[in-house]
Amino acid sequence: MDPNARGGVRRYLDIVKPEEYVPNTGEVDLTELSLTGLADLYGSDKGTIKHNYTVQYERIVQELLRGIHRKTALFTICEAGVACGASLRMWGNYFPVSKIIGYDIRPECAELCRDMKNVEIRIADLCKRGMGEYVDIFIDDASHISEDMVDMFNNCWTSVRSGGYYIIEDLGCTYNDSYTEQFRTHFRREVANYRKTITDFMNQLMKATDKRHGVAEIRYYPQMLVIKKVG
């Protein structure tokens, strides 16, 4: 039995068909679970299943909350890359009255999370267009291709509110040749995924931070880049 699978498949993989997993939780109050608990429940790779990103996300949301209880917080959180909707369910339960927006290029993703009133999924390519609204947290968990990461940042950074966060996940994919080849094969799209593209981008972020040009600070955790906007 695969300990990382939910409903028989690993819900976070790009090659998995976008079909959601909704466990029977009985009388459990999902809004009482931690981000890690919710990530693991739904099969997101953000928790202990794989990356442990939720450890850092817990810190980030505490910085945003500033004493406000998460159950009453009115944030807008956007994530590009819906997969099977696991992390949208995580965010939607953790912030039950906040607005959670998911973006994906696959039309079938629009059918996910329909039972969650605070979750909306939009079919659009944020590498080609911006959002048109402000968010407190923006997460790029989309293609993990370096050129796409830069294009998405250029389109969506302006939508992050002052004091908000722009987060890019899975940067290890930018120097993983097998991932690049798998992406090309599965999505039938020729990509370069040059490592230099992302290192040049990070160098520009460091310069912007030094000059206080919109970037308050940058943090790098294993495979996770956090960019905080000037407040």
SVG drawing of the C-alpha trace seen along z (x, -y; Angstrom):
<svg xmlns="http://www.w3.org/2000/svg" viewBox="-21 -51 44 53">
<polyline fill="none" stroke="black" stroke-width="0.4" points="0.0,0.0 1.4,-3.4 1.4,-5.6 1.5,-8.7 -1.6,-7.8 -5.1,-9.0 -7.9,-7.0 -5.2,-4.8 -3.2,-7.5 -0.7,-10.2 -2.9,-13.3 0.0,-15.8 1.5,-14.4 1.2,-16.2 0.5,-12.9 -2.5,-12.1 -6.0,-12.9 -7.6,-15.8 -10.0,-13.8 -10.5,-14.9 -10.4,-12.9 -12.9,-13.7 -12.3,-11.5 -15.1,-10.6 -14.1,-12.7 -17.2,-12.0 -17.6,-14.6 -14.1,-16.0 -14.0,-19.8 -11.6,-20.3 -11.1,-24.0 -9.4,-22.8 -6.7,-20.9 -3.2,-22.3 -2.1,-23.1 0.1,-20.0 -2.8,-17.9 -5.1,-19.1 -2.4,-18.7 -1.8,-15.1 -5.5,-14.4 -6.2,-15.4 -3.0,-14.1 -1.2,-17.3 2.6,-17.1 2.9,-20.3 2.9,-18.4 4.8,-15.4 3.9,-13.3 6.8,-15.0 8.0,-18.6 7.0,-19.9 6.2,-23.3 3.4,-23.7 6.0,-24.3 6.9,-27.5 3.3,-28.3 2.3,-28.2 4.9,-30.9 3.8,-33.0 0.1,-33.0 0.9,-33.9 2.8,-36.9 -0.3,-37.9 -2.8,-37.2 -1.2,-39.5 -3.5,-38.2 -6.6,-37.7 -8.1,-34.3 -7.8,-32.3 -11.4,-31.3 -12.5,-34.9 -9.6,-36.1 -10.7,-37.6 -7.7,-36.8 -7.5,-36.1 -5.1,-33.2 -4.4,-32.2 -2.6,-29.0 -1.6,-28.3 -1.5,-24.6 -4.7,-22.8 -3.7,-19.1 -6.6,-17.2 -7.6,-20.2 -5.9,-18.8 -4.1,-22.0 -7.1,-24.2 -9.1,-22.1 -6.3,-22.5 -6.4,-26.3 -10.2,-26.4 -10.6,-24.6 -7.8,-26.4 -9.3,-29.8 -13.0,-29.0 -14.2,-32.5 -11.3,-33.6 -11.4,-33.5 -9.3,-30.7 -8.7,-30.8 -7.1,-28.1 -5.8,-28.5 -5.0,-25.7 -4.9,-25.3 -6.8,-22.0 -10.5,-22.4 -11.4,-19.3 -10.0,-21.1 -13.0,-23.4 -15.1,-20.5 -13.1,-20.2 -14.0,-21.5 -17.5,-22.4 -18.7,-21.6 -16.5,-24.3 -18.2,-27.7 -15.0,-29.7 -13.0,-27.9 -13.1,-29.1 -11.2,-27.5 -10.5,-29.4 -9.2,-28.0 -6.5,-30.3 -2.8,-30.5 -1.1,-32.9 2.1,-32.7 0.3,-34.7 -2.0,-37.0 -2.4,-38.5 -5.1,-38.1 -6.8,-41.4 -7.4,-41.3 -5.3,-41.6 -4.2,-38.6 -2.5,-38.2 -0.7,-35.0 0.1,-33.9 1.6,-30.4 3.2,-29.1 2.8,-25.4 2.2,-25.1 4.6,-23.7 7.8,-24.0 9.5,-25.1 12.0,-28.0 10.8,-30.1 7.2,-29.7 8.1,-30.7 9.6,-33.9 6.7,-34.7 4.1,-34.0 5.9,-36.2 6.1,-39.1 2.3,-38.8 1.2,-38.2 3.6,-40.0 1.6,-43.2 -1.5,-41.5 0.1,-40.8 -1.0,-43.2 1.5,-45.3 3.0,-43.2 1.8,-40.0 3.7,-37.0 4.6,-35.5 5.8,-31.9 7.3,-29.6 7.4,-25.9 9.5,-22.9 12.5,-24.8 14.4,-21.5 12.6,-20.8 14.7,-23.5 17.8,-21.3 16.2,-17.9 16.6,-16.6 14.3,-13.7 11.5,-16.0 12.0,-18.2 11.8,-15.2 8.7,-13.8 7.0,-17.2 7.8,-17.4 6.4,-13.9 3.3,-14.2 2.2,-17.7 3.6,-17.4 5.2,-20.8 8.8,-21.6 10.4,-23.6 14.0,-24.6 13.9,-24.7 17.3,-26.3 18.6,-26.6 20.3,-29.9 16.9,-31.4 15.8,-31.0 19.2,-31.9 19.3,-35.1 15.7,-35.8 16.8,-35.3 19.8,-37.6 17.3,-40.3 15.2,-39.7 18.3,-40.2 19.1,-43.5 15.5,-44.6 15.7,-43.8 18.9,-45.7 17.4,-48.8 14.0,-48.4 12.3,-48.3 9.1,-46.6 10.7,-43.5 11.0,-43.6 12.8,-40.3 13.4,-36.9 13.7,-33.6 14.8,-30.3 13.8,-27.0 14.4,-23.6 12.8,-23.9 10.7,-26.9 11.2,-30.6 9.3,-33.1 9.2,-36.8 7.6,-39.4 6.3,-42.6 7.1,-45.9 4.3,-46.8"/>
</svg>
